[in-house]
Amino acid sequence: MKKTLLIIYLCFGMSVCAWYSVAAAKGWQAPNLGFVDGFAAGRVSGGGYGRSYGGSWGGGK
């Protein structure tokens, strides 16, 4: 049982590495799902908290 799980784990890991290697070689870009845009603007999307809010995390606005 442990040997089977190890083989599955290694095959899955190598397939993920191969996928990312092909993606890097072909220059594929990740899709923009929109939820990362809030982090880039300095705030967490939906919560309003983060670096721009204030408090002890740098003073905020």
C-alpha positions as CSV (number, residue, x, y, z in Angstrom):
1,M,0.0,0.0,0.0
2,K,2.8,2.5,0.9
3,K,4.7,1.6,-2.3
4,T,1.6,2.3,-4.4
5,L,1.0,5.7,-2.7
6,L,4.6,6.6,-3.2
7,I,4.4,5.7,-6.9
8,I,1.2,7.8,-7.3
9,Y,2.8,10.7,-5.4
10,L,5.9,10.6,-7.5
11,C,4.0,10.4,-10.8
12,F,1.8,13.3,-9.8
13,G,4.7,15.4,-8.8
14,M,6.6,14.7,-12.0
15,S,3.6,15.5,-14.1
16,V,3.1,18.8,-12.3
17,C,6.8,19.6,-12.9
18,A,6.5,18.7,-16.5
19,W,3.4,20.8,-16.9
20,Y,5.1,23.9,-15.5
21,S,8.3,23.2,-17.5
22,V,6.2,23.1,-20.8
23,A,4.3,26.2,-19.7
24,A,7.5,28.1,-19.0
25,A,9.1,27.0,-22.3
26,K,6.1,28.0,-24.3
27,G,5.5,31.3,-22.4
28,W,2.0,30.5,-21.2
29,Q,0.5,33.0,-18.9
30,A,-1.8,32.4,-16.0
31,P,-5.4,33.5,-16.4
32,N,-6.4,36.7,-14.6
33,L,-9.1,35.6,-12.2
34,G,-9.5,39.1,-10.7
35,F,-9.0,38.3,-6.9
36,V,-5.3,39.1,-7.1
37,D,-6.0,42.7,-8.2
38,G,-7.0,43.7,-4.7
39,F,-3.6,42.5,-3.3
40,A,-1.8,44.4,-6.0
41,A,-3.6,47.6,-5.0
42,G,-2.6,47.1,-1.3
43,R,-5.8,45.8,0.1
44,V,-7.5,42.5,0.5
45,S,-10.5,42.1,-1.9
46,G,-13.8,42.0,-0.1
47,G,-12.5,42.8,3.4
48,G,-11.2,46.3,3.3
49,Y,-8.4,45.4,5.6
50,G,-4.7,45.3,4.8
51,R,-1.9,47.8,4.4
52,S,-4.2,50.7,3.4
53,Y,-6.5,50.3,6.4
54,G,-4.2,51.6,9.2
55,G,-3.4,50.3,12.6
56,S,0.0,49.0,13.5
57,W,0.9,47.9,10.0
58,G,2.6,51.0,8.8
59,G,0.1,53.8,9.6
60,G,-2.3,53.3,6.7
61,K,-3.6,56.3,4.8
